[in-house]
Amino acid sequence: MRRELVVPKLGLTMTEGVLVEWMVRPGEAFKAGQGLFVVESEKAANEIGAEDDGILGETIAEVGATLPCGTVIGYWEDGQAGGGAASSQASANGVQGRIPTGMQSSPILVAEQTAASGSVIAEASRSGQRIPVTPLARRLAKQKGVDLASVTGSGPSGRIRAADVLAAADATSKVSPVSLPPSVPATPALQAPQPSGSLREPSNLERTVAQRLSQSKQQIPHFYLSVEAEVSALMALRAKLNTEQSRQRLTLNHFVLAAVGQALEAMPELNRVWTDDGILTLGASDVGMAVSTEKGLMVPVLRAVGQQTLGSIARQSAELIQRTQAGRLGSADMQGGAITVSNAGMHDVTYMTSIINPGQAMILGVGSIREVFRPDETGQPVIRREMGMVLSADHRVLDGVTALKFLKRVVQALSQPMGLLVV
């Protein structure tokens, strides 16, 4: 029976994906669980495995094409008799997303290694043929008035790149201008100075990050709340715990994650996000954690943080950080959670106002610890250690008073950290 292969929806906010690679050739048999093709979502490249044994039939989508979720990209035979409605129903279950254990290439590296074939736009031109054109080349051609049909591409399969368009534009500018009649004085053209430097296309990951951050600022109505948490007791407790045990070193970020998780458990009405179908209340106190990598900022999600001990939070975050920096995160590792903690305290910054990750409702920017003098109960100056924090919140699902109650609960937990040891 013939079944369809479709672009799967790999996350709540995914609307389209880039077909990166066909892993099986038409006519080739495959086993259940074997990778069939690779789709790059907004966050990572994912190997899509077969649900059942079968034979790959026709492939109707080209590598590099950007396709909406649910688009049919090919067909496969399951070797069983049948058809009609049953075939259409079965097609929805033809593939499953998976990240195999021990995968040699990370999701990020897969995206980077296939950047040359990513997000290609086909332009109809020469003799009815379709010319592959990169998005940047297409924009440059429009800006400079270059006819893509007259450009010879230097990329794979004749793909037109930005350098090809710039070369064509430069060649056109060198053509001798038409002489004006003596009665018409020539007016020198005013040209803006060209900036110096080199131009390159962004990687698929860079383009995705840019699109998602632009989408967040344009579509999510942000508002911001800034506070300081007095962390003298927290620093003393952390030093004591690290001295008394050596199994897992605790950082200030572990305490912040624990405080945020416990606040979500205490205020479940804040553990919600805006979706196209309505306001979704989440069932677990999952918390995203911003991690800096060579490829850019990634946000793996810790699970059920509000129900874990500090040691468990430390172990889970250490494991996620290691996998993130090694490029071994799957799309499931970056899904979920209503809030992310973005800690820049190690970079000597007082406050950090962050952009909400699409699909979430809050992000907490954490700054460095400062020693400042504050008056005590008698008016005498005493030195305090304060950590600045800024909560960015989505006004569609949260109001200022409710968000401030949540933030104050986090501040209180950090100021009186013994409560973080009890779950």
C-alpha positions in Angstrom: 0.0 0.0 0.0 1.3 3.4 -1.0 1.8 5.9 1.9 2.8 9.5 2.1 5.9 11.0 3.7 5.2 14.5 5.2 7.2 17.3 6.9 6.6 16.5 10.6 5.7 19.1 13.2 8.5 18.8 15.7 7.5 21.4 18.2 4.7 23.7 19.4 6.0 26.7 17.5 7.3 24.9 14.3 5.4 25.9 11.1 7.9 24.9 8.4 11.1 23.0 7.9 14.0 22.8 5.5 14.5 19.4 3.8 18.3 18.9 4.4 18.9 15.4 3.2 17.4 12.2 1.8 19.0 9.3 3.6 17.4 6.6 1.5 17.3 6.4 -2.3 14.0 5.7 -4.3 13.5 2.0 -4.6 15.7 1.2 -1.6 14.2 -0.9 1.3 14.4 0.3 4.9 13.7 -1.0 8.3 11.5 0.4 11.1 13.4 3.1 13.0 15.9 3.6 10.1 16.5 7.3 9.2 14.7 8.3 6.0 15.4 12.0 5.7 16.6 15.0 7.7 14.5 18.1 8.4 15.8 21.3 9.9 13.3 23.0 12.2 13.6 26.4 13.7 15.9 25.0 16.4 17.8 22.0 15.1 18.2 19.5 12.4 16.4 16.2 13.1 16.7 12.8 11.6 13.3 11.4 10.8 13.0 7.7 11.1 10.6 5.2 9.6 7.8 3.8 11.7 7.5 0.5 9.8 9.5 -1.6 7.3 9.0 -0.5 3.7 10.4 0.6 0.3 11.0 4.3 -0.6 9.1 5.2 -3.7 8.9 8.6 -5.4 10.5 11.7 -3.8 8.8 14.9 -4.9 10.6 17.5 -2.7 14.1 18.8 -3.4 16.8 19.1 -0.9 17.1 22.6 0.4 13.4 23.4 0.0 11.6 25.2 2.8 8.2 23.5 3.3 5.2 24.0 5.6 4.5 21.3 8.2 2.3 18.6 6.7 3.6 19.0 3.1 3.9 15.7 1.2 7.6 15.2 0.2 7.5 11.6 -1.1 5.9 8.2 -0.9 6.7 4.8 0.4 5.3 1.2 0.1 4.5 -0.9 3.1 4.0 -4.1 1.2 0.4 -4.5 2.3 -2.7 -4.5 0.3 -5.2 -1.7 0.7 -5.7 2.0 -0.2 -8.2 4.8 -0.2 -9.0 6.3 3.2 -6.9 3.8 5.0 -3.8 4.9 3.1 -4.5 8.6 3.8 -4.9 7.8 7.5 -1.8 5.7 7.6 0.3 8.4 5.9 0.0 10.6 9.0 2.0 8.0 10.9 4.6 7.2 8.3 7.5 8.9 10.0 8.7 9.7 13.4 11.3 12.2 14.6 14.3 10.8 16.5 17.8 11.7 17.6 19.7 8.4 17.7 22.0 7.7 20.6 25.6 8.1 19.7 24.9 10.3 16.7 28.2 11.3 15.2 27.0 14.7 13.8 25.2 17.0 16.2 21.9 18.8 15.2 23.8 22.1 15.0 26.6 20.6 12.9 24.2 18.9 10.6 22.6 22.4 10.0 26.0 24.0 9.4 27.4 21.2 7.2 24.3 21.5 5.0 24.2 25.3 4.9 25.2 25.2 1.3 22.0 23.5 0.4 19.7 25.3 2.9 16.8 27.5 2.3 17.0 27.8 -1.5 14.5 29.7 -3.6 13.9 28.5 -7.2 13.5 31.2 -9.9 11.9 30.2 -13.2 14.1 31.4 -16.1 16.4 30.2 -18.8 14.4 28.0 -21.4 11.8 27.1 -18.8 14.4 25.7 -16.4 14.4 26.5 -12.7 17.5 28.2 -11.4 18.4 27.7 -7.7 19.1 31.0 -6.0 20.2 31.7 -2.4 18.0 34.2 -0.5 20.8 36.8 -0.2 21.5 36.6 -3.9 17.8 37.1 -4.7 17.6 40.2 -2.5 20.8 41.7 -4.0 19.5 41.1 -7.5 16.3 43.0 -6.7 18.3 45.8 -5.1 20.7 46.2 -8.0 18.3 45.5 -10.9 20.1 42.4 -12.0 18.1 39.9 -14.2 18.8 36.5 -12.6 18.2 34.8 -16.0 21.4 36.4 -17.2 23.5 35.3 -14.3 25.7 32.2 -14.3 25.7 30.5 -10.9 29.0 29.3 -9.4 27.4 27.1 -6.7 26.5 23.5 -6.7 24.0 22.6 -9.5 24.5 26.0 -10.9 23.1 27.8 -7.8 23.4 31.5 -8.0 25.2 33.1 -5.0 25.6 36.6 -3.8 29.0 36.9 -5.4 27.6 36.0 -8.8 25.0 38.8 -8.5 27.6 41.3 -7.4 29.9 40.3 -10.3 27.0 40.7 -12.8 26.1 44.1 -11.4 29.7 45.2 -11.6 30.0 44.1 -15.2 26.8 46.0 -16.1 28.1 49.2 -14.4 31.2 49.1 -16.7 29.2 49.3 -19.9 29.8 52.7 -21.6 26.9 55.1 -21.0 24.9 56.5 -23.8 26.2 60.0 -24.9 23.7 62.8 -24.3 23.0 65.4 -27.0 25.1 68.6 -26.7 22.0 70.5 -25.6 21.5 68.3 -22.6 24.2 68.8 -19.9 25.3 65.6 -18.2 24.6 65.5 -14.5 27.1 63.5 -12.4 25.4 60.7 -10.5 25.5 60.9 -6.8 26.6 57.6 -5.3 26.7 56.8 -1.6 30.1 55.6 -0.4 30.3 51.8 -0.4 31.2 50.4 3.1 34.4 48.4 3.2 34.5 44.8 4.5 33.4 41.4 3.4 29.9 40.0 2.9 28.7 36.5 3.7 25.5 34.6 3.9 24.4 33.8 7.5 24.3 30.1 8.4 21.0 28.3 8.8 21.3 28.6 12.5 22.1 32.3 12.4 19.2 32.9 10.1 16.9 31.0 12.3 18.0 32.8 15.5 17.5 36.2 13.7 14.0 35.2 12.5 12.9 34.0 15.9 14.2 37.0 17.8 12.6 39.4 15.3 9.4 37.5 15.5 9.5 37.7 19.3 10.0 41.4 19.5 7.4 42.1 16.8 4.7 39.7 18.0 5.2 39.5 21.8 4.3 42.6 23.8 7.2 42.7 26.3 7.1 44.5 29.6 10.0 44.5 32.1 10.5 44.4 35.9 13.9 45.0 37.5 14.8 44.2 41.1 17.9 43.4 43.3 18.2 40.3 45.4 20.4 40.5 48.5 22.5 37.4 48.3 25.0 37.5 51.1 23.3 34.6 52.9 23.2 32.7 49.6 26.9 33.1 48.9 27.7 31.9 52.4 25.4 28.9 52.1 26.9 28.0 48.7 30.4 28.2 50.0 29.5 26.0 53.0 27.8 23.3 50.9 30.7 23.2 48.4 33.2 22.9 51.3 31.3 20.0 52.9 30.8 18.0 49.8 32.7 17.5 46.6 30.3 15.3 44.5 28.7 18.2 42.7 29.9 21.8 42.8 27.0 24.3 43.2 26.9 27.5 41.3 24.8 30.6 41.9 22.8 29.7 38.8 21.7 26.4 40.3 20.1 28.4 43.2 18.4 30.8 40.7 17.0 27.9 38.7 15.7 26.3 41.9 14.1 29.6 43.0 12.4 30.0 39.7 11.2 26.4 39.7 9.8 26.6 43.2 8.0 29.9 42.3 6.3 28.2 39.4 5.2 25.3 41.7 3.8 27.9 44.2 2.1 30.0 41.4 1.0 27.5 38.7 -1.3 30.2 37.2 1.9 31.8 35.8 3.1 28.6 34.2 1.4 29.3 30.9 2.1 30.5 27.4 0.3 32.1 24.5 -0.5 29.8 21.5 -2.5 30.3 18.3 -5.2 28.1 19.8 -5.4 29.8 23.1 -3.6 30.2 26.5 -1.8 26.9 27.3 -1.2 26.1 31.0 1.8 23.8 31.4 1.7 20.9 33.8 5.3 20.8 35.0 7.8 23.4 36.3 10.2 23.2 33.4 12.8 26.0 33.1 14.9 26.9 30.1 18.6 27.6 30.7 20.5 29.8 28.3 23.9 28.3 27.3 26.6 30.0 25.3 28.2 27.9 22.6 30.6 28.5 19.6 27.6 28.3 17.3 25.5 30.8 19.3 23.1 30.9 22.3 21.1 27.7 22.9 18.4 27.1 25.4 18.0 23.5 26.7 15.1 22.9 29.1 15.4 21.4 32.6 12.4 19.3 33.6 10.3 19.6 36.8 12.8 21.9 38.4 10.5 22.9 41.3 10.3 19.3 42.5 14.0 18.6 42.5 16.8 19.0 45.0 19.7 21.4 44.4 21.9 18.4 43.8 19.6 17.0 41.2 19.3 20.4 39.5 23.0 20.8 39.4 23.5 17.3 37.8 20.8 17.8 35.2 22.1 21.3 34.2 25.7 20.0 34.0 24.6 17.2 31.7 22.6 19.5 29.5 25.4 22.1 29.3 27.9 19.3 28.3 25.5 18.1 25.6 24.7 21.6 24.4 28.4 22.6 24.0 29.1 19.3 22.3 26.3 19.9 19.8 24.3 16.8 20.9 20.9 18.4 21.7 17.8 17.1 20.1 14.7 19.3 19.3 12.9 17.7 22.3 15.6 19.0 24.7 14.7 22.6 23.7 10.9 22.3 23.9 8.6 23.4 26.7 8.8 25.6 29.7 7.2 29.0 30.3 10.4 30.7 31.3 14.1 30.8 30.6 17.0 31.9 33.0 19.7 33.8 31.2 22.6 34.4 33.6 25.3 36.9 32.4 26.7 37.5 35.9 30.1 36.2 34.9 30.5 39.0 32.4 30.4 41.9 34.8 27.0 43.4 33.9 24.6 45.0 36.4 21.4 44.4 34.5 20.4 42.4 31.4 17.1 42.9 29.6 16.5 39.8 27.5 14.2 38.9 24.6 11.5 36.2 25.3 12.0 33.0 23.5 9.1 32.3 21.1 6.8 29.7 22.6 7.5 31.0 26.2 6.1 33.8 28.3 9.0 35.0 30.4 12.8 35.2 30.6 14.8 36.2 33.6 18.0 38.1 32.9 20.5 37.8 35.8 23.4 40.2 36.3 26.6 40.3 38.4 26.8 40.6 42.2 27.7 44.1 43.4 28.8 45.2 46.8 26.9 48.3 47.8 26.3 50.3 51.0 22.8 50.3 52.3 21.4 51.8 55.5 20.4 49.2 58.2 17.5 49.5 60.6 19.3 52.2 62.6 20.3 54.2 59.5 24.0 53.1 59.6 25.6 52.1 56.3 26.3 48.4 55.9 27.7 46.6 53.0 25.4 44.3 51.0 25.8 42.0 48.1 23.1 42.5 45.6 22.3 40.7 42.3 20.3 42.6 39.7 17.6 40.8 37.8 15.2 41.8 35.0 12.1 39.8 34.2 10.8 40.2 30.7 7.2 39.1 30.5 4.5 38.6 27.8 1.7 41.0 28.5 -0.8 38.7 26.6 -0.8 36.2 29.4 0.7 38.1 32.4 0.0 41.5 34.0 2.4 43.6 35.9 1.1 42.9 39.4 1.0 39.1 38.9 4.5 39.0 37.3 5.9 41.2 40.2 4.5 38.7 42.8 6.3 36.0 40.9 9.5 38.0 40.8 9.3 38.9 44.5 8.9 35.2 45.4 12.1 34.5 43.5 13.9 37.3 45.3 12.8 36.1 48.6 13.9 32.6 48.0 17.4 33.9 47.0 17.6 36.2 50.0 16.6 33.4 52.4 18.2 30.4 50.6 17.7 27.7 53.3 14.2 27.2 51.8 15.8 26.1 48.6 17.2 23.1 50.3 13.7 21.8 51.1 11.6 20.3 48.2 
